[in-house]
Amino acid sequence: MKLVLTRIFLLLSLFFFTETRLSAQLEDRLQFHLGGSFDYLRIQNTQLQTFSQYFTITGGGHLGLWQSNDQIALSLNPNASLGLSFTNPTGFSVFTQVPTYVMLRTGAACTKYNEQKFGIGAGLGLAYTYVKERAFYVGNSFYTMENSLLNPVAAVQLTFQNDFRILTLRAYTSLLSYQAPFIEPFGKEKFNYDGMGLSILYNF
């Protein structure tokens, strides 16, 4: 009985030690950010081009996949944005976006332990976008555009770090257009949808 209890105790100790160690390792690999973005959606075909603009609240994080001496790091970077159109006088419009990048960063904040003042980064990924906007005026009527989009995207960023804060300035753009219908007067005709934007992110 004593031997059984000893084995159980050892197994439980090993389990809790391993769990604590893994939790600590995961915490070291996680970084988060929150900020605002200006997002720009271009909609066009061969005869028409129009734009929608949004201010969004943006949050996300980095999960470290690899790093070298806290000087350069590769991470998975999922994000989520939610915003309203500020150019729409006709009703409620919503813009949501979920971009996920594989980012390569060097310098400031590329890991939790990098204390350099300046850093740069670049990444590739996919962005899912849902947009619904009632602001398109055709033939004396307003029409609602509602679509779900999926674009390959690229991002570049600059990061600045001092004793009080870590700020990142990020720009992104679609690499390829997503094709989808526009509004009712154009029927099922396909339009090209492209996104681009600029974000200011506070890292913590």
C-alpha positions as a printed NumPy array, in Angstrom:
array([[  0.   ,   0.   ,   0.   ],
       [  2.812,   2.343,   0.915],
       [  4.491,   1.597,  -2.427],
       [  1.27 ,   2.363,  -4.324],
       [  0.81 ,   5.669,  -2.502],
       [  4.434,   6.585,  -3.187],
       [  3.985,   5.907,  -6.899],
       [  0.784,   7.952,  -7.   ],
       [  2.523,  10.824,  -5.241],
       [  5.449,  10.686,  -7.689],
       [  3.116,  10.592, -10.693],
       [  1.112,  13.56 ,  -9.406],
       [  4.305,  15.503,  -8.684],
       [  5.581,  14.799, -12.184],
       [  2.245,  15.855, -13.698],
       [  2.101,  19.161, -11.818],
       [  5.777,  19.884, -12.508],
       [  5.319,  19.229, -16.234],
       [  2.104,  21.284, -16.401],
       [  3.728,  24.217, -14.595],
       [  6.756,  24.083, -16.856],
       [  4.649,  23.935, -20.026],
       [  2.466,  26.814, -18.799],
       [  5.548,  28.913, -18.128],
       [  6.956,  28.114, -21.578],
       [  3.659,  29.036, -23.237],
       [  3.449,  32.291, -21.28 ],
       [  6.949,  33.216, -22.462],
       [  5.856,  32.678, -26.073],
       [  2.666,  34.763, -25.9  ],
       [  2.442,  38.502, -26.618],
       [ -0.729,  40.573, -27.03 ],
       [ -1.672,  43.885, -28.612],
       [ -4.675,  46.203, -28.794],
       [ -5.26 ,  49.315, -30.854],
       [ -7.077,  50.97 , -33.719],
       [ -7.044,  50.59 , -37.488],
       [ -8.075,  52.56 , -40.53 ],
       [ -9.375,  50.029, -43.079],
       [-10.035,  50.72 , -46.727],
       [-12.11 ,  48.441, -48.981],
       [-11.916,  48.877, -52.757],
       [-14.719,  47.413, -54.908],
       [-14.339,  47.444, -58.68 ],
       [-15.037,  45.863, -62.041],
       [-14.149,  46.986, -65.567],
       [-16.72 ,  49.824, -65.501],
       [-17.034,  50.907, -61.865],
       [-14.826,  51.572, -58.866],
       [-15.942,  52.592, -55.373],
       [-14.489,  52.62 , -51.866],
       [-15.588,  52.107, -48.265],
       [-13.653,  53.328, -45.232],
       [-13.829,  52.112, -41.645],
       [-12.275,  52.811, -38.287],
       [-11.914,  49.579, -36.316],
       [-10.895,  48.432, -32.867],
       [ -8.219,  45.782, -33.309],
       [ -6.799,  43.152, -30.998],
       [ -4.552,  40.153, -31.414],
       [ -1.468,  38.343, -30.28 ],
       [  1.697,  36.524, -31.228],
       [  2.395,  32.873, -30.442],
       [  6.114,  32.32 , -30.765],
       [  7.06 ,  29.445, -33.056],
       [ 10.837,  29.964, -33.168],
       [ 13.387,  32.502, -31.991],
       [ 17.136,  32.988, -31.998],
       [ 18.778,  34.673, -29.002],
       [ 15.732,  36.948, -28.577],
       [ 16.935,  38.881, -31.65 ],
       [ 14.744,  37.422, -34.373],
       [ 11.503,  35.473, -34.061],
       [  8.857,  33.702, -36.114],
       [  5.301,  33.8  , -34.765],
       [  1.694,  33.009, -35.569],
       [ -0.286,  36.244, -35.355],
       [ -4.114,  36.006, -35.278],
       [ -6.065,  39.286, -35.077],
       [ -9.675,  40.459, -34.976],
       [-11.162,  43.849, -35.897],
       [-14.62 ,  45.354, -35.517],
       [-15.724,  48.732, -36.809],
       [-18.418,  50.977, -38.185],
       [-18.433,  53.023, -41.352],
       [-17.92 ,  56.756, -40.777],
       [-18.927,  57.726, -44.352],
       [-22.429,  56.249, -44.258],
       [-25.385,  58.64 , -43.63 ],
       [-28.092,  56.083, -44.406],
       [-27.972,  53.446, -41.705],
       [-25.913,  50.978, -39.698],
       [-22.888,  49.491, -41.437],
       [-20.498,  46.953, -39.971],
       [-17.013,  45.791, -40.901],
       [-15.314,  42.824, -39.234],
       [-12.029,  41.267, -40.189],
       [-10.021,  38.291, -38.917],
       [ -6.523,  38.291, -40.436],
       [ -3.961,  35.688, -39.414],
       [ -0.306,  36.105, -40.341],
       [  2.912,  34.182, -40.033],
       [  5.197,  37.022, -38.943],
       [  8.984,  37.296, -38.977],
       [ 10.16 ,  40.02 , -36.598],
       [ 13.51 ,  41.334, -35.464],
       [ 14.461,  43.956, -32.921],
       [ 12.087,  45.624, -30.461],
       [  9.54 ,  43.257, -28.876],
       [ 10.203,  40.375, -31.271],
       [ 10.152,  38.352, -28.035],
       [  9.19 ,  39.321, -24.49 ],
       [ 12.838,  39.692, -23.581],
       [ 14.088,  41.868, -26.422],
       [ 14.761,  45.394, -25.114],
       [ 15.922,  47.087, -28.301],
       [ 14.388,  50.459, -29.13 ],
       [ 13.455,  49.739, -32.731],
       [ 12.165,  46.698, -34.601],
       [ 10.752,  45.672, -37.956],
       [  8.591,  42.805, -39.139],
       [  6.808,  41.336, -42.137],
       [  4.229,  38.631, -42.605],
       [  1.981,  36.725, -44.963],
       [ -1.424,  35.252, -44.248],
       [ -5.143,  35.158, -44.931],
       [ -7.84 ,  37.676, -43.988],
       [-11.512,  36.823, -43.596],
       [-13.725,  39.901, -43.893],
       [-17.454,  40.374, -43.35 ],
       [-18.943,  43.666, -44.475],
       [-22.506,  44.968, -44.568],
       [-23.143,  48.501, -45.724],
       [-26.238,  50.372, -46.874],
       [-24.632,  53.347, -48.562],
       [-24.733,  52.756, -52.297],
       [-27.047,  55.068, -54.229],
       [-28.25 ,  53.854, -57.645],
       [-31.4  ,  54.949, -59.518],
       [-32.833,  57.079, -56.686],
       [-32.519,  54.221, -54.175],
       [-30.014,  53.085, -51.576],
       [-28.834,  49.474, -51.725],
       [-27.125,  47.251, -49.181],
       [-23.896,  45.465, -49.957],
       [-23.271,  42.372, -47.811],
       [-20.403,  39.963, -48.429],
       [-17.952,  37.576, -46.822],
       [-14.475,  37.813, -48.327],
       [-11.254,  35.817, -48.096],
       [ -8.026,  37.414, -49.333],
       [ -4.363,  36.493, -49.081],
       [ -2.65 ,  39.416, -47.36 ],
       [  0.786,  40.8  , -46.558],
       [  1.798,  43.084, -43.698],
       [  4.852,  45.137, -42.743],
       [  5.395,  46.837, -39.409],
       [  7.659,  49.101, -37.368],
       [  7.901,  48.758, -33.578],
       [  9.149,  51.362, -31.111],
       [  9.989,  50.544, -27.495],
       [ 10.902,  52.685, -24.52 ],
       [ 10.672,  52.327, -20.746],
       [  6.926,  53.015, -20.697],
       [  5.34 ,  51.484, -23.788],
       [  5.733,  49.384, -26.928],
       [  3.974,  50.719, -30.019],
       [  3.672,  49.066, -33.428],
       [  2.729,  50.781, -36.683],
       [  1.468,  48.198, -39.188],
       [  0.331,  48.431, -42.808],
       [ -1.382,  45.622, -44.707],
       [ -2.736,  45.004, -48.184],
       [ -4.484,  42.273, -50.117],
       [ -2.283,  40.298, -52.473],
       [ -5.136,  38.997, -54.62 ],
       [ -8.708,  40.196, -55.159],
       [-11.732,  38.269, -53.924],
       [-14.575,  38.081, -56.422],
       [-18.196,  38.398, -55.301],
       [-21.433,  40.151, -56.359],
       [-21.901,  43.791, -55.419],
       [-25.452,  45.213, -55.035],
       [-28.834,  44.241, -56.48 ],
       [-28.82 ,  46.443, -59.645],
       [-25.709,  44.586, -60.861],
       [-27.259,  41.135, -60.36 ],
       [-24.755,  38.286, -60.065],
       [-21.97 ,  40.137, -61.869],
       [-18.683,  39.574, -60.032],
       [-16.691,  42.488, -58.611],
       [-13.146,  42.494, -57.253],
       [-12.744,  43.224, -53.535],
       [ -9.387,  44.387, -52.151],
       [ -8.503,  45.568, -48.671],
       [ -5.731,  47.671, -47.204],
       [ -5.204,  49.395, -43.912],
       [ -3.018,  51.005, -41.28 ],
       [ -2.947,  50.075, -37.58 ],
       [ -1.477,  51.547, -34.417],
       [ -1.076,  48.818, -31.804],
       [ -0.171,  48.974, -28.115],
       [  1.764,  45.867, -27.06 ],
       [  1.469,  44.355, -23.607]])
